[in-house]
Amino acid sequence: GLYVSKELDAEDFPKDIYADSNFIFKIETKNAEEKYIPYQGEYTYYPDKKNNKVSQIKYTSDGTFMNSPSSTVYFDLPKGEEVRVTELFTGNEKYEYDVKAQVLKGTAWKSYQLGSDLAVSGSVGIDTEEVKFVNGFKTRSLKISKTVEGNDGDTNDFIFNLLLDGKLLSGVDYKVYKTNSNGTFSRKTIPADGSILL
């Protein structure tokens, strides 16, 4: 059989916010003419990849399935089955990713670009195979500034919150530059209550 898993990997990025985000995949098998065709049939979905006792049986008619960083999917495929798994991108994603694939278990699997998508292909072996798709966020910078007028001696901090997709951001490092600091800064981490002090 074959497990397909997903992981988010980005330094200084709040991966836990996207733990339940769904990503679209497609699984195909080779037919008698050695061409890949969409897999049609059942598969097992584990909502929590750390708990294999809770699962759901799902069905795909076109080979597509959803997976998230917190879940995993299992296909009960026979030994020797030639398989290709592709992570699909629609071009409408909110974030840009660098994508790579890792073969955790199994041999003779290869990854390659299939148009704008990343595909992994290989043959199911004697043991259970596992392929993991890893997405690294392409991050951008954000600058927040506060100007106080009319009171030059005011040194009070102002509290800001940063929400990402409606979720309060915490545990992320940020830099604080003081006015006329000649580029020097102090590094802080957003606490659990989300307070950014400026």
Disulfide bonds with the S-S distance in Angstrom:
none
